[in-house]
Amino acid sequence: QAHEPPLNFGLVAPGIYRSGMPGRNSVAYLRRLGLRTLVRLVDGPAYPPAVEEWIAAAGVAVIDCRVGTNREPLVAMDGGALAEALAAAQRPERQPVLVHCLRGQRETGVLVGCMRQQQRWSLVATFDEYRRFAGSAASLLDLQTIELFGGASTPPPLPPLPPLPPLP
C-alpha cells in the first residue's frame, strides 16, 4: 500500500496539517498521523471510496466549511465560513486535524495565512508561504483577504519613551 502524502501536504502547527484532497494513495500516510478531523473547505468531488472507508473505520469527523473562492470582480470568500474553519482547526479536541481544499493551494492557503496573522507572522513571510503552495494559482484577492482578516489582533501600543535628562 502506498505511503504518500496528499498534494501540497504540510505541517502548519503542532496538530494541524494542510493539503489538497486526500486520495486513495494517501490513506496509509494519513492513517499514521492519527487524524481526528478533516476540515473540507470547498464543494468538490466526494472522497474516493478508500478515503471514505478510512474515515468511517477510524471515526474521523468531517467538518464542511465551504469558504468559496475569491474571483474578480465581485466574488469574495465567505468570511464567516473562513472563521468557522479556522476555529475548528484550532480546537485541541479536534486535533490532529487536516485542513484541505481540492489542490491545497488557494482556499487552504488563505486559511493558513489567516492563522499566520493570528500567530503574528509578518505579511512578507505569510505571503511567501501562500505563494509557495499556491504556485501559478496565486491570487492578489487571496492575499488581500489574508491581510484584512479580522482575526489578527492589533499589537499593543509601545510604552512612552522616558524623558531625556536635562542638558548640563
Residue frames as qw, qx, qy, qz and C-alpha x, y, z in Angstrom:
[[0.000, 0.890, 0.457, 0.000, 0.00, 0.00, 0.00],
 [0.403, 0.563, -0.023, 0.721, 1.36, 3.44, -0.97],
 [0.447, -0.665, -0.348, 0.487, 2.52, 5.79, 1.79],
 [0.330, 0.265, 0.183, 0.887, 2.43, 9.13, 0.03],
 [0.021, 0.455, 0.434, -0.777, 1.09, 12.39, 1.41],
 [0.388, 0.775, 0.498, -0.017, -1.74, 14.23, -0.33],
 [0.451, 0.579, 0.167, 0.658, -0.86, 17.00, -2.79],
 [0.034, 0.671, -0.138, 0.728, 0.62, 20.11, -1.13],
 [0.748, -0.535, -0.387, 0.071, 0.80, 18.41, 2.26],
 [0.327, 0.478, -0.401, 0.710, 2.47, 20.31, 5.08],
 [0.453, -0.486, -0.602, 0.443, 2.60, 20.86, 8.81],
 [0.023, -0.799, -0.174, -0.575, 1.02, 24.18, 9.80],
 [0.287, -0.607, 0.472, -0.571, 1.37, 23.94, 13.58],
 [0.029, -0.129, 0.963, -0.233, 1.54, 21.07, 16.06],
 [0.324, 0.342, 0.820, -0.326, -1.61, 19.00, 15.41],
 [0.479, 0.729, 0.201, -0.445, -2.65, 20.98, 12.31],
 [0.465, -0.084, 0.673, 0.569, -1.86, 19.84, 8.76],
 [0.444, 0.629, -0.016, -0.638, -2.77, 21.20, 5.32],
 [0.361, -0.086, 0.823, 0.431, -3.15, 19.55, 1.92],
 [0.441, 0.096, -0.462, -0.763, -5.16, 19.02, -1.19],
 [0.851, -0.097, -0.018, -0.515, -8.00, 16.49, -1.36],
 [0.455, -0.377, 0.806, -0.044, -6.92, 13.17, 0.16],
 [0.694, 0.334, -0.462, -0.438, -6.76, 10.38, -2.40],
 [0.978, -0.141, -0.093, -0.123, -6.62, 6.61, -2.20],
 [0.751, 0.322, -0.363, 0.448, -2.80, 6.63, -2.30],
 [0.050, 0.545, -0.401, 0.735, -2.63, 8.91, 0.75],
 [0.763, -0.493, -0.199, -0.367, -4.80, 6.84, 3.13],
 [0.860, -0.163, -0.330, 0.352, -1.90, 4.88, 4.66],
 [0.365, 0.305, -0.227, 0.850, 0.06, 8.10, 5.19],
 [0.352, -0.510, -0.002, -0.785, -2.89, 9.87, 6.80],
 [0.844, -0.383, -0.356, -0.119, -3.70, 6.84, 8.97],
 [0.710, -0.012, -0.382, 0.592, -0.22, 7.14, 10.53],
 [0.056, 0.411, -0.152, 0.897, -0.97, 10.74, 11.56],
 [0.175, -0.371, -0.817, 0.405, -3.86, 9.60, 13.77],
 [0.128, -0.212, -0.172, -0.954, -6.15, 12.32, 12.43],
 [0.128, 0.386, 0.773, -0.487, -9.35, 13.05, 14.33],
 [0.324, 0.760, 0.351, -0.442, -10.81, 15.64, 11.96],
 [0.405, 0.225, 0.494, 0.736, -10.87, 16.69, 8.31],
 [0.155, 0.703, 0.248, -0.649, -11.90, 20.28, 7.58],
 [0.463, 0.360, 0.624, 0.517, -13.10, 20.45, 3.97],
 [0.060, -0.488, -0.074, 0.868, -13.07, 23.99, 2.59],
 [0.256, 0.284, -0.451, -0.806, -14.66, 23.52, -0.83],
 [0.841, 0.292, 0.257, -0.375, -17.50, 21.98, -2.75],
 [0.184, 0.562, -0.747, -0.304, -15.95, 19.30, -4.79],
 [0.698, 0.066, -0.667, -0.251, -15.95, 15.68, -5.66],
 [0.844, -0.489, 0.043, -0.216, -16.76, 13.15, -2.97],
 [0.319, -0.625, 0.712, 0.029, -13.86, 11.47, -1.26],
 [0.526, 0.280, -0.758, -0.264, -12.68, 8.36, -3.10],
 [0.858, -0.308, -0.311, -0.269, -14.09, 5.09, -1.67],
 [0.730, 0.020, -0.493, 0.474, -10.79, 4.17, 0.04],
 [0.083, 0.285, -0.321, 0.899, -10.78, 7.52, 1.85],
 [0.624, -0.365, -0.111, -0.682, -14.46, 7.15, 2.83],
 [0.872, -0.182, -0.454, 0.019, -13.70, 3.68, 4.24],
 [0.513, 0.111, -0.472, 0.709, -10.77, 5.03, 6.28],
 [0.216, -0.370, 0.132, -0.894, -12.90, 7.94, 7.60],
 [0.780, -0.339, -0.217, -0.479, -15.63, 5.53, 8.74],
 [0.859, -0.086, -0.455, 0.219, -13.24, 2.94, 10.21],
 [0.463, 0.113, -0.398, 0.783, -11.09, 5.48, 12.07],
 [0.223, -0.772, -0.551, 0.228, -14.03, 7.59, 13.26],
 [0.311, -0.064, 0.095, 0.943, -12.61, 10.73, 11.65],
 [0.187, 0.756, 0.464, -0.422, -15.01, 13.68, 11.82],
 [0.362, 0.305, 0.431, 0.768, -15.53, 15.68, 8.61],
 [0.006, 0.713, 0.342, -0.612, -16.39, 19.35, 9.00],
 [0.422, 0.531, 0.483, 0.553, -17.65, 21.10, 5.87],
 [0.123, -0.753, -0.136, 0.631, -16.79, 24.81, 5.81],
 [0.563, 0.521, 0.449, 0.458, -17.42, 25.83, 2.23],
 [0.281, -0.602, -0.058, 0.745, -15.48, 29.11, 2.12],
 [0.520, 0.828, 0.200, -0.062, -15.91, 29.78, -1.60],
 [0.687, 0.033, 0.219, 0.692, -13.23, 31.28, -3.82],
 [0.011, -0.734, 0.001, 0.679, -12.20, 34.88, -4.40],
 [0.520, 0.353, 0.588, 0.509, -12.89, 35.83, -8.02],
 [0.019, -0.237, 0.125, 0.963, -12.78, 39.08, -9.92],
 [0.139, 0.531, -0.155, 0.822, -14.63, 41.33, -9.95],
 [0.416, -0.466, 0.193, -0.756, -17.04, 40.96, -7.03],
 [0.894, -0.246, -0.341, -0.156, -16.96, 37.43, -5.60],
 [0.037, -0.639, 0.624, -0.449, -15.32, 37.10, -2.18],
 [0.414, -0.031, -0.885, 0.211, -14.72, 34.21, 0.18],
 [0.574, -0.658, -0.358, -0.330, -17.29, 33.71, 2.92],
 [0.081, 0.582, -0.532, 0.610, -15.63, 35.33, 5.94],
 [0.712, -0.373, 0.299, -0.515, -17.96, 33.54, 8.38],
 [0.992, 0.090, -0.079, -0.032, -17.14, 30.12, 6.95],
 [0.557, 0.543, -0.438, 0.450, -13.44, 31.01, 6.96],
 [0.241, -0.555, 0.502, -0.619, -13.59, 32.00, 10.65],
 [0.896, -0.194, 0.162, -0.366, -15.55, 28.79, 11.42],
 [0.912, 0.284, -0.250, 0.157, -12.94, 26.64, 9.66],
 [0.283, 0.598, -0.497, 0.562, -10.12, 28.43, 11.44],
 [0.525, -0.470, 0.416, -0.574, -11.77, 27.91, 14.83],
 [0.979, -0.024, 0.013, -0.204, -12.44, 24.23, 14.09],
 [0.766, 0.425, -0.375, 0.304, -8.81, 23.62, 13.09],
 [0.150, 0.552, -0.513, 0.641, -7.50, 25.26, 16.25],
 [0.739, -0.460, 0.134, -0.473, -9.70, 23.42, 18.76],
 [0.085, -0.507, 0.850, -0.116, -7.42, 20.99, 20.65],
 [0.648, 0.039, 0.692, -0.316, -10.14, 18.33, 20.96],
 [0.776, 0.576, 0.074, -0.247, -10.38, 18.15, 17.15],
 [0.278, 0.757, -0.588, -0.070, -6.65, 17.68, 16.63],
 [0.257, -0.294, 0.499, 0.773, -4.78, 16.27, 14.90],
 [0.501, 0.695, 0.375, -0.354, -6.68, 17.90, 12.04],
 [0.415, 0.030, 0.564, 0.713, -6.16, 18.10, 8.29],
 [0.309, 0.716, 0.189, -0.597, -7.47, 21.22, 6.53],
 [0.397, -0.027, 0.706, 0.586, -7.88, 20.79, 2.78],
 [0.530, 0.568, 0.009, -0.629, -9.33, 22.14, -0.41],
 [0.908, 0.399, 0.044, -0.117, -9.13, 20.46, -3.80],
 [0.757, 0.483, -0.245, 0.365, -5.43, 21.09, -4.52],
 [0.675, -0.521, -0.207, 0.479, -4.20, 22.58, -1.22],
 [0.433, 0.285, 0.132, 0.845, -3.46, 25.88, -2.90],
 [0.050, -0.478, -0.111, -0.870, -5.82, 28.85, -2.67],
 [0.609, -0.615, -0.226, -0.447, -8.56, 28.17, -0.10],
 [0.850, -0.357, -0.243, 0.301, -6.24, 26.25, 2.19],
 [0.523, 0.220, -0.105, 0.816, -3.58, 28.91, 1.66],
 [0.200, -0.620, -0.069, -0.755, -5.95, 31.67, 2.72],
 [0.770, -0.580, -0.211, -0.164, -6.96, 29.77, 5.86],
 [0.809, -0.170, -0.173, 0.535, -3.32, 29.12, 6.77],
 [0.298, 0.428, -0.014, 0.853, -2.47, 32.77, 6.01],
 [0.437, -0.688, -0.119, -0.566, -5.19, 33.93, 8.40],
 [0.861, -0.449, -0.185, 0.150, -3.79, 31.60, 11.04],
 [0.655, 0.127, -0.113, 0.736, -0.35, 33.08, 10.44],
 [0.056, -0.639, -0.038, -0.766, -1.82, 36.55, 11.03],
 [0.711, -0.644, -0.123, -0.256, -3.14, 35.34, 14.38],
 [0.879, -0.236, -0.081, 0.408, 0.32, 33.97, 15.13],
 [0.116, -0.941, 0.092, 0.303, 1.67, 37.46, 14.34],
 [0.699, 0.067, 0.413, 0.580, 3.80, 36.40, 11.38],
 [0.007, 0.493, -0.203, -0.846, 4.92, 39.24, 9.16],
 [0.696, 0.570, 0.175, -0.401, 2.89, 39.73, 5.99],
 [0.327, 0.664, -0.624, -0.251, 6.04, 39.12, 3.93],
 [0.123, -0.244, 0.958, -0.085, 6.54, 35.65, 5.46],
 [0.557, 0.321, 0.635, -0.429, 2.82, 34.86, 5.31],
 [0.613, 0.664, -0.071, -0.423, 2.55, 35.84, 1.65],
 [0.176, 0.560, -0.790, -0.175, 5.72, 33.92, 0.80],
 [0.326, -0.027, 0.927, -0.185, 4.27, 30.74, 2.31],
 [0.615, 0.516, 0.380, -0.459, 0.97, 31.29, 0.47],
 [0.490, 0.703, -0.356, -0.374, 2.78, 31.70, -2.87],
 [0.052, -0.419, 0.904, 0.069, 4.96, 28.61, -2.34],
 [0.395, 0.186, 0.879, -0.190, 1.88, 26.41, -2.03],
 [0.521, 0.657, 0.321, -0.440, -0.40, 28.25, -4.50],
 [0.532, -0.007, 0.593, 0.605, 2.16, 28.45, -7.30],
 [0.053, 0.123, 0.471, 0.872, 0.69, 29.82, -10.52],
 [0.249, -0.627, -0.699, -0.237, -2.81, 29.75, -8.98],
 [0.300, -0.354, -0.400, 0.790, -1.87, 32.56, -6.52],
 [0.024, 0.759, 0.501, 0.414, -4.36, 35.41, -6.37],
 [0.142, 0.295, -0.242, 0.913, -3.98, 39.00, -5.22],
 [0.575, -0.473, -0.172, -0.645, -7.53, 38.81, -3.86],
 [0.850, -0.294, -0.420, 0.125, -6.45, 35.92, -1.64],
 [0.512, 0.087, -0.343, 0.783, -3.54, 37.98, -0.33],
 [0.198, -0.411, 0.018, -0.890, -5.92, 40.86, 0.37],
 [0.759, -0.442, -0.342, -0.334, -8.26, 38.50, 2.26],
 [0.766, -0.168, -0.420, 0.458, -5.33, 37.37, 4.43],
 [0.286, 0.228, -0.209, 0.907, -4.18, 40.93, 5.07],
 [0.339, -0.355, -0.020, -0.871, -7.63, 42.22, 6.02],
 [0.609, -0.306, -0.730, -0.058, -8.74, 39.16, 8.02],
 [0.393, -0.727, 0.052, -0.561, -10.31, 40.29, 11.30],
 [0.902, -0.357, -0.227, 0.085, -8.72, 37.55, 13.36],
 [0.615, 0.229, -0.274, 0.703, -5.40, 39.35, 13.59],
 [0.379, -0.830, -0.325, 0.247, -5.09, 41.43, 16.71],
 [0.252, 0.878, -0.134, 0.385, -3.56, 44.86, 16.69],
 [0.652, 0.018, -0.484, 0.583, -0.28, 44.92, 18.58],
 [0.368, -0.817, -0.347, 0.276, -0.38, 46.89, 21.84],
 [0.234, 0.932, -0.106, 0.257, 1.00, 50.41, 21.69],
 [0.663, 0.192, -0.414, 0.593, 4.61, 50.86, 22.68],
 [0.441, -0.735, -0.348, 0.379, 5.22, 52.41, 26.09],
 [0.179, 0.976, -0.040, 0.119, 6.23, 56.07, 26.02],
 [0.674, 0.338, -0.336, 0.565, 9.93, 56.83, 25.96],
 [0.515, -0.626, -0.331, 0.482, 11.41, 58.11, 29.21],
 [0.121, 0.992, 0.020, -0.024, 12.12, 61.82, 29.31],
 [0.674, 0.467, -0.243, 0.519, 15.56, 62.91, 28.25],
 [0.566, -0.516, -0.292, 0.573, 17.86, 64.01, 31.07],
 [0.076, 0.982, 0.074, -0.154, 18.34, 67.75, 31.29],
 [0.661, 0.566, -0.150, 0.469, 21.29, 69.22, 29.47],
 [0.625, -0.413, -0.267, 0.606, 24.18, 70.28, 31.72]]
